[in-house]
């Protein structure tokens, strides 16, 4: 028997991990959110272009998880900003 997480569970797990990172160190979280988000977006776009050229055996779930991996850090950052009123500790005077 093989257990598979739903897309919602994957998203919520990622948001929790990202929120923990944001709460530990918002400077590192900001950098990682930008860098990881950009890298995953680039990989997703290349994969979608390759998929458009020639169909592969990659399941559609891969593309959904990649999209969630872009949205989760942004959602965590938005939630962090909402909770702390948009203040980042490394920008404070």
N, CA, C and O atoms as a GROMACS GRO file, in nm:
protein
  372
    1UNK      N    1   0.084  -0.119   0.000
    1UNK     CA    2   0.000   0.000   0.000
    1UNK      C    3   0.088   0.124   0.000
    1UNK      O    4   0.181   0.136   0.080
    2UNK      N    5   0.059   0.214  -0.088
    2UNK     CA    6   0.139   0.334  -0.105
    2UNK      C    7   0.055   0.456  -0.069
    2UNK      O    8  -0.055   0.475  -0.120
    3UNK      N    9   0.109   0.538   0.020
    3UNK     CA   10   0.037   0.657   0.064
    3UNK      C   11   0.084   0.778  -0.014
    3UNK      O   12   0.205   0.800  -0.027
    4UNK      N   13  -0.010   0.855  -0.067
    4UNK     CA   14   0.024   0.977  -0.140
    4UNK      C   15  -0.041   1.096  -0.072
    4UNK      O   16  -0.159   1.094  -0.037
    5UNK      N   17   0.037   1.199  -0.053
    5UNK     CA   18  -0.015   1.322   0.003
    5UNK      C   19  -0.096   1.396  -0.103
    5UNK      O   20  -0.062   1.392  -0.221
    6UNK      N   21  -0.202   1.462  -0.061
    6UNK     CA   22  -0.279   1.543  -0.154
    6UNK      C   23  -0.203   1.673  -0.180
    6UNK      O   24  -0.110   1.707  -0.106
    7UNK      N   25  -0.242   1.743  -0.283
    7UNK     CA   26  -0.175   1.869  -0.316
    7UNK      C   27  -0.194   1.971  -0.205
    7UNK      O   28  -0.103   2.050  -0.178
    8UNK      N   29  -0.308   1.972  -0.141
    8UNK     CA   30  -0.332   2.064  -0.030
    8UNK      C   31  -0.238   2.033   0.086
    8UNK      O   32  -0.183   2.125   0.147
    9UNK      N   33  -0.220   1.906   0.117
    9UNK     CA   34  -0.129   1.868   0.225
    9UNK      C   35   0.015   1.908   0.193
    9UNK      O   36   0.087   1.956   0.281
   10UNK      N   37   0.055   1.889   0.070
   10UNK     CA   38   0.190   1.928   0.028
   10UNK      C   39   0.207   2.079   0.044
   10UNK      O   40   0.308   2.126   0.096
   11UNK      N   41   0.108   2.154  -0.002
   11UNK     CA   42   0.113   2.300   0.006
   11UNK      C   43   0.121   2.346   0.151
   11UNK      O   44   0.204   2.430   0.186
   12UNK      N   45   0.034   2.292   0.237
   12UNK     CA   46   0.033   2.332   0.377
   12UNK      C   47   0.164   2.296   0.447
   12UNK      O   48   0.213   2.373   0.529
   13UNK      N   49   0.219   2.180   0.417
   13UNK     CA   50   0.347   2.140   0.475
   13UNK      C   51   0.457   2.238   0.434
   13UNK      O   52   0.537   2.280   0.517
   14UNK      N   53   0.461   2.273   0.307
   14UNK     CA   54   0.561   2.368   0.259
   14UNK      C   55   0.542   2.504   0.325
   14UNK      O   56   0.641   2.567   0.365
   15UNK      N   57   0.420   2.550   0.337
   15UNK     CA   58   0.394   2.680   0.400
   15UNK      C   59   0.441   2.678   0.545
   15UNK      O   60   0.499   2.776   0.592
   16UNK      N   61   0.416   2.570   0.615
   16UNK     CA   62   0.460   2.560   0.756
   16UNK      C   63   0.611   2.566   0.765
   16UNK      O   64   0.665   2.638   0.849
   17UNK      N   65   0.681   2.493   0.680
   17UNK     CA   66   0.828   2.494   0.680
   17UNK      C   67   0.879   2.635   0.649
   17UNK      O   68   0.970   2.685   0.715
   18UNK      N   69   0.822   2.697   0.547
   18UNK     CA   70   0.865   2.832   0.511
   18UNK      C   71   0.834   2.932   0.622
   18UNK      O   72   0.914   3.022   0.649
   19UNK      N   73   0.718   2.918   0.687
   19UNK     CA   74   0.685   3.009   0.798
   19UNK      C   75   0.784   2.993   0.914
   19UNK      O   76   0.823   3.092   0.975
   20UNK      N   77   0.822   2.870   0.942
   20UNK     CA   78   0.923   2.848   1.046
   20UNK      C   79   1.054   2.918   1.010
   20UNK      O   80   1.118   2.980   1.096
   21UNK      N   81   1.092   2.908   0.884
   21UNK     CA   82   1.213   2.976   0.840
   21UNK      C   83   1.199   3.127   0.853
   21UNK      O   84   1.291   3.196   0.897
   22UNK      N   85   1.082   3.179   0.814
   22UNK     CA   86   1.057   3.322   0.826
   22UNK      C   87   1.062   3.368   0.971
   22UNK      O   88   1.114   3.476   1.001
   23UNK      N   89   1.010   3.285   1.062
   23UNK     CA   90   1.010   3.322   1.203
   23UNK      C   91   1.150   3.313   1.264
   23UNK      O   92   1.182   3.389   1.355
   24UNK      N   93   1.232   3.222   1.216
   24UNK     CA   94   1.368   3.209   1.268
   24UNK      C   95   1.458   3.323   1.221
   24UNK      O   96   1.530   3.383   1.302
   25UNK      N   97   1.454   3.352   1.092
   25UNK     CA   98   1.542   3.456   1.038
   25UNK      C   99   1.481   3.511   0.910
   25UNK      O  100   1.487   3.447   0.805
   26UNK      N  101   1.424   3.629   0.919
   26UNK     CA  102   1.355   3.684   0.802
   26UNK      C  103   1.451   3.726   0.691
   26UNK      O  104   1.411   3.731   0.574
   27UNK      N  105   1.575   3.757   0.724
   27UNK     CA  106   1.672   3.793   0.620
   27UNK      C  107   1.703   3.672   0.532
   27UNK      O  108   1.697   3.680   0.410
   28UNK      N  109   1.738   3.560   0.595
   28UNK     CA  110   1.767   3.437   0.520
   28UNK      C  111   1.643   3.391   0.445
   28UNK      O  112   1.651   3.346   0.331
   29UNK      N  113   1.528   3.401   0.510
   29UNK     CA  114   1.403   3.360   0.446
   29UNK      C  115   1.373   3.446   0.323
   29UNK      O  116   1.326   3.394   0.222
   30UNK      N  117   1.401   3.574   0.331
   30UNK     CA  118   1.380   3.662   0.215
   30UNK      C  119   1.469   3.619   0.099
   30UNK      O  120   1.423   3.607  -0.014
   31UNK      N  121   1.596   3.596   0.129
   31UNK     CA  122   1.689   3.553   0.024
   31UNK      C  123   1.648   3.419  -0.036
   31UNK      O  124   1.644   3.403  -0.158
   32UNK      N  125   1.617   3.324   0.051
   32UNK     CA  126   1.579   3.191   0.002
   32UNK      C  127   1.447   3.195  -0.076
   32UNK      O  128   1.432   3.124  -0.175
   33UNK      N  129   1.354   3.276  -0.031
   33UNK     CA  130   1.227   3.287  -0.103
   33UNK      C  131   1.251   3.337  -0.244
   33UNK      O  132   1.193   3.284  -0.340
   34UNK      N  133   1.334   3.438  -0.258
   34UNK     CA  134   1.363   3.492  -0.391
   34UNK      C  135   1.442   3.394  -0.477
   34UNK      O  136   1.409   3.373  -0.594
   35UNK      N  137   1.545   3.335  -0.419
   35UNK     CA  138   1.632   3.246  -0.497
   35UNK      C  139   1.562   3.115  -0.532
   35UNK      O  140   1.558   3.075  -0.648
   36UNK      N  141   1.506   3.050  -0.431
   36UNK     CA  142   1.439   2.921  -0.456
   36UNK      C  143   1.318   2.942  -0.547
   36UNK      O  144   1.293   2.862  -0.638
   37UNK      N  145   1.243   3.047  -0.524
   37UNK     CA  146   1.128   3.076  -0.610
   37UNK      C  147   1.168   3.095  -0.755
   37UNK      O  148   1.102   3.044  -0.845
   38UNK      N  149   1.276   3.169  -0.778
   38UNK     CA  150   1.323   3.193  -0.914
   38UNK      C  151   1.373   3.064  -0.980
   38UNK      O  152   1.346   3.039  -1.097
   39UNK      N  153   1.445   2.984  -0.904
   39UNK     CA  154   1.498   2.859  -0.960
   39UNK      C  155   1.386   2.762  -0.994
   39UNK      O  156   1.385   2.703  -1.102
   40UNK      N  157   1.291   2.746  -0.902
   40UNK     CA  158   1.180   2.654  -0.928
   40UNK      C  159   1.095   2.704  -1.043
   40UNK      O  160   1.047   2.624  -1.124
   41UNK      N  161   1.075   2.834  -1.052
   41UNK     CA  162   1.000   2.891  -1.165
   41UNK      C  163   1.072   2.863  -1.297
   41UNK      O  164   1.008   2.825  -1.395
   42UNK      N  165   1.203   2.881  -1.299
   42UNK     CA  166   1.280   2.854  -1.422
   42UNK      C  167   1.271   2.707  -1.461
   42UNK      O  168   1.251   2.674  -1.578
   43UNK      N  169   1.285   2.617  -1.363
   43UNK     CA  170   1.275   2.474  -1.391
   43UNK      C  171   1.136   2.439  -1.443
   43UNK      O  172   1.122   2.361  -1.537
   44UNK      N  173   1.033   2.497  -1.381
   44UNK     CA  174   0.896   2.471  -1.425
   44UNK      C  175   0.873   2.520  -1.568
   44UNK      O  176   0.812   2.450  -1.648
   45UNK      N  177   0.921   2.639  -1.599
   45UNK     CA  178   0.902   2.692  -1.735
   45UNK      C  179   0.975   2.607  -1.839
   45UNK      O  180   0.920   2.581  -1.946
   46UNK      N  181   1.097   2.564  -1.808
   46UNK     CA  182   1.171   2.479  -1.902
   46UNK      C  183   1.099   2.345  -1.918
   46UNK      O  184   1.088   2.294  -2.030
   47UNK      N  185   1.050   2.288  -1.808
   47UNK     CA  186   0.977   2.162  -1.816
   47UNK      C  187   0.849   2.176  -1.897
   47UNK      O  188   0.815   2.087  -1.975
   48UNK      N  189   0.780   2.287  -1.880
   48UNK     CA  190   0.657   2.310  -1.957
   48UNK      C  191   0.687   2.330  -2.106
   48UNK      O  192   0.612   2.282  -2.191
   49UNK      N  193   0.796   2.400  -2.136
   49UNK     CA  194   0.834   2.417  -2.277
   49UNK      C  195   0.872   2.282  -2.338
   49UNK      O  196   0.831   2.252  -2.450
   50UNK      N  197   0.948   2.203  -2.266
   50UNK     CA  198   0.986   2.071  -2.316
   50UNK      C  199   0.863   1.983  -2.334
   50UNK      O  200   0.854   1.907  -2.430
   51UNK      N  201   0.770   1.994  -2.241
   51UNK     CA  202   0.645   1.917  -2.250
   51UNK      C  203   0.563   1.962  -2.370
   51UNK      O  204   0.496   1.881  -2.434
   52UNK      N  205   0.569   2.092  -2.401
   52UNK     CA  206   0.497   2.143  -2.516
   52UNK      C  207   0.556   2.096  -2.648
   52UNK      O  208   0.485   2.077  -2.747
   53UNK      N  209   0.687   2.077  -2.650
   53UNK     CA  210   0.753   2.029  -2.771
   53UNK      C  211   0.728   1.881  -2.793
   53UNK      O  212   0.691   1.838  -2.902
   54UNK      N  213   0.747   1.805  -2.687
   54UNK     CA  214   0.727   1.661  -2.698
   54UNK      C  215   0.674   1.607  -2.566
   54UNK      O  216   0.735   1.627  -2.460
   55UNK      N  217   0.562   1.538  -2.571
   55UNK     CA  218   0.501   1.481  -2.451
   55UNK      C  219   0.597   1.381  -2.387
   55UNK      O  220   0.664   1.303  -2.455
   56UNK      N  221   0.602   1.386  -2.255
   56UNK     CA  222   0.686   1.292  -2.181
   56UNK      C  223   0.598   1.210  -2.088
   56UNK      O  224   0.476   1.227  -2.083
   57UNK      N  225   0.662   1.122  -2.014
   57UNK     CA  226   0.586   1.038  -1.921
   57UNK      C  227   0.582   1.100  -1.782
   57UNK      O  228   0.546   1.032  -1.685
   58UNK      N  229   0.618   1.228  -1.771
   58UNK     CA  230   0.614   1.297  -1.643
   58UNK      C  231   0.468   1.320  -1.605
   58UNK      O  232   0.392   1.376  -1.684
   59UNK      N  233   0.429   1.276  -1.486
   59UNK     CA  234   0.289   1.295  -1.446
   59UNK      C  235   0.255   1.443  -1.427
   59UNK      O  236   0.341   1.524  -1.392
   60UNK      N  237   0.130   1.474  -1.449
   60UNK     CA  238   0.084   1.613  -1.433
   60UNK      C  239   0.104   1.661  -1.290
   60UNK      O  240   0.121   1.780  -1.266
   61UNK      N  241   0.102   1.569  -1.196
   61UNK     CA  242   0.120   1.603  -1.055
   61UNK      C  243   0.254   1.674  -1.032
   61UNK      O  244   0.263   1.761  -0.945
   62UNK      N  245   0.356   1.638  -1.109
   62UNK     CA  246   0.486   1.704  -1.099
   62UNK      C  247   0.473   1.854  -1.121
   62UNK      O  248   0.528   1.934  -1.046
   63UNK      N  249   0.400   1.891  -1.224
   63UNK     CA  250   0.384   2.032  -1.257
   63UNK      C  251   0.303   2.104  -1.149
   63UNK      O  252   0.330   2.220  -1.117
   64UNK      N  253   0.205   2.035  -1.093
   64UNK     CA  254   0.126   2.095  -0.986
   64UNK      C  255   0.211   2.116  -0.860
   64UNK      O  256   0.202   2.220  -0.796
   65UNK      N  257   0.293   2.017  -0.827
   65UNK     CA  258   0.380   2.031  -0.709
   65UNK      C  259   0.482   2.142  -0.730
   65UNK      O  260   0.513   2.216  -0.638
   66UNK      N  261   0.535   2.153  -0.850
   66UNK     CA  262   0.630   2.260  -0.880
   66UNK      C  263   0.562   2.397  -0.865
   66UNK      O  264   0.621   2.490  -0.810
   67UNK      N  265   0.441   2.408  -0.912
   67UNK     CA  266   0.367   2.534  -0.897
   67UNK      C  267   0.343   2.565  -0.750
   67UNK      O  268   0.357   2.680  -0.708
   68UNK      N  269   0.307   2.464  -0.672
   68UNK     CA  270   0.288   2.484  -0.529
   68UNK      C  271   0.418   2.524  -0.461
   68UNK      O  272   0.418   2.598  -0.364
   69UNK      N  273   0.531   2.474  -0.513
   69UNK     CA  274   0.662   2.508  -0.457
   69UNK      C  275   0.700   2.652  -0.486
   69UNK      O  276   0.790   2.706  -0.422
   70UNK      N  277   0.635   2.713  -0.581
   70UNK     CA  278   0.655   2.855  -0.607
   70UNK      C  279   0.560   2.938  -0.520
   70UNK      O  280   0.598   3.042  -0.467
   71UNK      N  281   0.438   2.890  -0.507
   71UNK     CA  282   0.336   2.964  -0.433
   71UNK      C  283   0.356   2.958  -0.282
   71UNK      O  284   0.325   3.055  -0.212
   72UNK      N  285   0.406   2.848  -0.230
   72UNK     CA  286   0.419   2.830  -0.084
   72UNK      C  287   0.511   2.934  -0.020
   72UNK      O  288   0.472   2.993   0.080
   73UNK      N  289   0.633   2.958  -0.073
   73UNK     CA  290   0.716   3.061  -0.009
   73UNK      C  291   0.654   3.200  -0.017
   73UNK      O  292   0.669   3.280   0.075
   74UNK      N  293   0.586   3.228  -0.128
   74UNK     CA  294   0.521   3.359  -0.139
   74UNK      C  295   0.406   3.371  -0.041
   74UNK      O  296   0.385   3.477   0.018
   75UNK      N  297   0.330   3.262  -0.023
   75UNK     CA  298   0.220   3.264   0.073
   75UNK      C  299   0.273   3.281   0.215
   75UNK      O  300   0.216   3.356   0.294
   76UNK      N  301   0.383   3.212   0.247
   76UNK     CA  302   0.443   3.224   0.380
   76UNK      C  303   0.496   3.365   0.402
   76UNK      O  304   0.480   3.422   0.510
   77UNK      N  305   0.559   3.422   0.300
   77UNK     CA  306   0.610   3.559   0.312
   77UNK      C  307   0.494   3.657   0.332
   77UNK      O  308   0.502   3.747   0.414
   78UNK      N  309   0.387   3.639   0.256
   78UNK     CA  310   0.270   3.725   0.271
   78UNK      C  311   0.207   3.713   0.409
   78UNK      O  312   0.166   3.813   0.467
   79UNK      N  313   0.198   3.592   0.460
   79UNK     CA  314   0.143   3.570   0.593
   79UNK      C  315   0.233   3.631   0.700
   79UNK      O  316   0.184   3.690   0.796
   80UNK      N  317   0.363   3.617   0.683
   80UNK     CA  318   0.458   3.678   0.777
   80UNK      C  319   0.443   3.830   0.776
   80UNK      O  320   0.440   3.894   0.881
   81UNK      N  321   0.434   3.888   0.657
   81UNK     CA  322   0.418   4.033   0.645
   81UNK      C  323   0.286   4.079   0.708
   81UNK      O  324   0.279   4.184   0.771
   82UNK      N  325   0.182   4.000   0.689
   82UNK     CA  326   0.052   4.033   0.746
   82UNK      C  327   0.058   4.029   0.899
   82UNK      O  328   0.005   4.117   0.966
   83UNK      N  329   0.123   3.928   0.953
   83UNK     CA  330   0.132   3.913   1.099
   83UNK      C  331   0.215   4.025   1.160
   83UNK      O  332   0.176   4.082   1.263
   84UNK      N  333   0.329   4.057   1.099
   84UNK     CA  334   0.420   4.155   1.156
   84UNK      C  335   0.408   4.293   1.093
   84UNK      O  336   0.497   4.376   1.109
   85UNK      N  337   0.302   4.318   1.024
   85UNK     CA  338   0.274   4.450   0.970
   85UNK      C  339   0.373   4.496   0.863
   85UNK      O  340   0.398   4.616   0.849
   86UNK      N  341   0.430   4.403   0.789
   86UNK     CA  342   0.522   4.438   0.683
   86UNK      C  343   0.661   4.476   0.727
   86UNK      O  344   0.739   4.526   0.647
   87UNK      N  345   0.692   4.456   0.853
   87UNK     CA  346   0.825   4.491   0.904
   87UNK      C  347   0.922   4.376   0.891
   87UNK      O  348   0.892   4.263   0.929
   88UNK      N  349   1.036   4.405   0.837
   88UNK     CA  350   1.145   4.309   0.829
   88UNK      C  351   1.255   4.356   0.922
   88UNK      O  352   1.295   4.473   0.917
   89UNK      N  353   1.303   4.267   1.006
   89UNK     CA  354   1.399   4.306   1.110
   89UNK      C  355   1.530   4.361   1.052
   89UNK      O  356   1.593   4.448   1.113
   90UNK      N  357   1.571   4.312   0.937
   90UNK     CA  358   1.698   4.358   0.880
   90UNK      C  359   1.686   4.495   0.813
   90UNK      O  360   1.787   4.554   0.776
   91UNK      N  361   1.565   4.546   0.798
   91UNK     CA  362   1.543   4.679   0.741
   91UNK      C  363   1.518   4.784   0.848
   91UNK      O  364   1.514   4.904   0.818
   92UNK      N  365   1.500   4.741   0.971
   92UNK     CA  366   1.471   4.835   1.081
   92UNK      C  367   1.593   4.922   1.111
   92UNK      O  368   1.706   4.874   1.110
   93UNK      N  369   1.569   5.051   1.139
   93UNK     CA  370   1.682   5.140   1.170
   93UNK      C  371   1.740   5.114   1.307
   93UNK      O  372   1.835   5.180   1.347
   0.00000   0.00000   0.00000
